[in-house]
């Protein structure tokens, strides 16, 4: 598994995971459970990470790049 995306907020990670799912790329969110532990924390110290399989990492990073480009517009 390789990291395809890292962000501060769980909400961003959920959007990217949804985009990856729509593209047929299975992914896993790590460190996303911080809000379950303490709802007053809105960010994890290490950031929320999305991992994908080694063979999907290039396609996943392309999806992430498109997400970042659209977000900046």
N, C-alpha and C positions, 0 to 999 in steps of 0.2 A: 504494500500500500504506500502511496506517495501523496504528499500534500498538494492539493490543487488550488486551495484558497485559504486565506487566514484573514480574519476581521476582528473587530472589537465587539460588535454587537450581534447577539443571536439572531435578531431580525434579518440582518444582511445574510447571514449564513443560511437561514431558512429559504430566502429568495433564491440564492445560488443553488442550493440543494434541489429546489423545485425545478429550476432551469435544467440542471443536470439530469434529473429524473425524466423530464420531458424529452431530453435528447437521447434517452435510453442508456444513460451512464449511471450505474449504481454508485452510490456514495455513502459515506458515514460521517456524521458530525461528532467531533470530539470536543470536550470541554463545554458543551452546550448545557450541561446540567447544573451549572452554577446558579441559575435562577431557581432551580428546584431546592437547592440547599438554603439559599438566602434570597428572597425576592427583592431585597433592597439593593443587591448587586446587579448592575445592568451590564457589567463587562467582566470578563475573565482576565486575570493577570497575564496569562500566556496568549490570550486571544482564543476565539472560537476557530477551530480548524476543520476543514473538509478534506477527507481522504478518499482517494479512488484507487482502483487497481492499477498496477504498473502499466498494463497494456492500454488503459483508458486515459492516462495522464495527459497526453498531448491534446486529445479531443476535449477533455475537461478544461484544460487551460485556455483553449480557444473559446469555449463557452464563457468562461470567466472574463476573458479579455473583451468579449462582446458586451457583457454585463457592465464592466467598468466603463467602456466607451459610451454606452447609452446613458449611464448614470451621470457622466460628466456633462452631457449636453444640456 
